């Protein structure tokens, strides 16, 4: 059963947002995340916003990664450096169902 966080962001410079998520990907995967993906929403009421998804293999790894990031200020994700700072507009945690 995997655990995925979905964070939706509004604003920010495309190059800076991409660089920041690449940095986050390096940190989070090093700590145990399975995958980090950046997407831009192209249709609907959230068009233009960024969607960052991070997948963890299970709740235990999710917790370990969150604890490690919170305990080490060097692993902080530099969202504020993304030009005009993007604003977090929504966050969800999705848990897969093994079929």
C-alpha positions as MATLAB code, in Angstrom:
seq = 'XXXXXXXXXXXXXXXXXXXXXXXXXXXXXXXXXXXXXXXXXXXXXXXXXXXXXXXXXXXXXXXXXXXXXXXXXXXXXXXXXXXXXXXXXXXXXXXXXXX';
ca = [
       0.000    0.000    0.000;
       1.716    3.181   -1.172;
       1.164    6.656    0.271;
       1.215    9.673   -2.047;
       1.146   13.347   -1.149;
      -0.326   15.755   -3.680;
       0.476   19.451   -3.235;
      -1.038   22.108   -5.487;
       0.816   25.424   -5.814;
      -0.129   28.692   -7.471;
       2.419   31.122   -8.960;
       6.181   31.063   -9.181;
       8.650   31.297  -12.044;
       8.719   28.134  -14.176;
      12.510   27.738  -14.128;
      12.779   28.367  -10.386;
       9.877   26.044   -9.547;
      11.422   23.287  -11.679;
      14.841   23.745  -10.051;
      13.324   23.682   -6.556;
      11.364   20.498   -7.227;
      14.495   18.872   -8.692;
      16.283   19.754   -5.447;
      13.365   18.377   -3.402;
      13.361   15.201   -5.519;
      17.037   14.595   -4.762;
      16.489   15.023   -1.009;
      13.232   13.077   -0.733;
      14.374   10.115   -2.855;
      17.635    9.957   -0.916;
      15.556    9.687    2.271;
      13.249    6.946    0.911;
      10.537    8.406   -1.333;
       9.906    6.225   -4.388;
       9.090    9.005   -6.838;
       8.717   12.787   -7.035;
       6.903   14.369   -9.966;
       6.179   17.951  -11.008;
       3.222   18.632  -13.305;
       1.416   21.734  -14.451;
      -2.369   21.656  -14.631;
      -3.527   22.610  -18.133;
      -7.339   22.614  -17.925;
     -10.121   23.421  -15.507;
     -10.336   25.865  -12.654;
      -6.789   25.104  -11.486;
      -5.171   25.628  -14.911;
      -1.655   27.037  -14.597;
      -1.094   25.708  -11.102;
       1.683   23.279  -10.210;
       1.043   19.790   -8.856;
       3.823   18.055   -6.946;
       3.322   14.390   -6.134;
       5.569   12.364   -3.847;
       5.064    8.611   -3.532;
       6.245    6.555   -0.564;
       6.109    2.749   -0.398;
       4.245    2.741    2.957;
       3.269    4.789    6.026;
       6.482    3.877    7.843;
       8.666    5.360    5.108;
       6.373    8.397    4.844;
       6.865    9.038    8.576;
      10.630    8.483    8.464;
      11.050   10.904    5.554;
       8.870   13.561    7.224;
      10.837   13.206   10.481;
      14.189   13.412    8.696;
      13.184   16.557    6.788;
      11.855   18.208    9.955;
      15.001   17.342   11.934;
      17.544   18.632    9.397;
      17.257   22.271    8.251;
      19.658   21.524    5.361;
      16.981   19.303    3.812;
      14.428   22.128    3.748;
      12.758   22.513    0.377;
      13.552   26.033   -0.923;
      10.052   26.985   -2.117;
      10.628   30.649   -1.266;
      13.353   30.869   -3.939;
      10.901   30.255   -6.799;
      10.728   33.885   -7.963;
       7.451   35.384   -6.830;
       6.832   32.805   -4.122;
       4.314   30.153   -5.108;
       1.478   29.727   -2.648;
       0.348   26.334   -1.407;
      -3.329   26.091   -2.339;
      -4.143   22.472   -1.468;
      -2.576   19.301   -0.086;
      -3.921   15.777    0.069;
      -2.598   12.395    1.151;
      -3.714    9.502   -1.041;
      -3.426    5.874    0.113;
      -3.497    3.161   -2.539;
      -5.640    0.078   -2.225;
      -3.892   -3.147   -3.099;
      -6.048   -5.119   -5.529;
];
